[in-house]
Amino acid sequence: MIVVMKIGAADKELKHVCQKAEELGFSPHVIYGKERNVIGLVGTGGNRDEVFILEEFEGVDSIVPISKPYKLASREVKRETSTVNIGGVKIGGEELIVMAGPCSVESEEQIVSSARHVKAAGAKILRGGAFKPRTSPYSFRGLGEEGLKYLAKARQETGLPVVTEVVNPADIDIVYKYADAFQVGARNIQNFALLTALGQAKKPVLLKRGMATTIEEFLMAAEYIMSEGNHDVVLCERGIRTFETATRNTLDIACVPVVKAKSHLPIVIDPSHAAGHVQYVPSLSKAAIAAGADGLIIEVHPEPERATSDGAQSLTPTQFSKLMSELRLIAPAVGRKL
């Protein structure tokens, strides 16, 4: 359930309610809105029989039960879409944010060159994997900390914030040193130990939907992170596994409006992993913007034919620049800018 504060309620009134909620056995989570703030009360040990005493506190407007199993991520808790700040770049506002870069960091020259190209085309965040979960144990699995250092060098050279994947709770501290946001890949969507640890890390998380994950399970995974105190979660739809083999995955474009109706969290789309083939990436990118996504995360490589991973779905810098020009024409049609 949530405690809805009155418009203009003072900070001391908010803190007083939180203190009493803790005494009643709840974990209070303050969610700040444009007009008023609310306090989400979560936890299985809270005294629900006495919680309505909070309605008598100064600054409290009402107490509202939340019907969804994902409490903090629910649109019932916060009506307006949240914005998540990644290194000074805000996802969830009027501006569409494009994250771009290679699937894997292969060398300092490769990632710095990629960063320069995608920034010149209009990307606002650099993506690149230093730790790569692969289906085959014999595939290239990343450069580890060396790759993270190259990402940091690319950020220094271009000013682009960095988002990179973390696959193991034991690696969170080292990734934290170099990245502006953690990425949780599709295979780790229900790695609850990892999600819980990231909730405690207090750095933005880009959470990818699993290949066989329902939308409710997707939002519940976000809830794991948020329930630990980290509300800076960006959802990412990257396609689900179906019977179709023409594409790597089937992009669930309906996920965007459904998530928008159910949750206040921003959502972006990864057309590269959904398509698996470079020729389909532009069309899926355009569809994502038209559907209401808050941004895109696209794979771009200076030489896709020589990429150590996912070269078949990676755009060249020239292709990426062309796509960005086309997206700038679509964005205003849906009330956004790029």
Secondary structure, DSSP 8 states (H G I E B T S, - for coil): -EEEE-TT--HHHHHHHHHHHHHTT-EEEEE--SS--EEEEE-SS--TTTGGGGGGSTTEEEEE---SS--TTBTTT-SS---EEETTEEESSSB-EEEEE-SB---HHHHHHHHHHHHHHT--EEE-BSS---SSTTS----THHHHHHHHHHHHHH---EEEE---GGGHHHHHHH-SEEEE-GGGTT-HHHHHHHHHH-S-EEEE--TT--HHHHHHHHHHHHHTT---EEEEE--B--S--SSSSB--TTHHHHHHHHB-S-EEE-HHHHH-SGGGHHHHHHHHHHHT-SEEEEEB-SSGGG-SS-GGG-B-HHHHHHHHHHHHHHGGGGT-B-
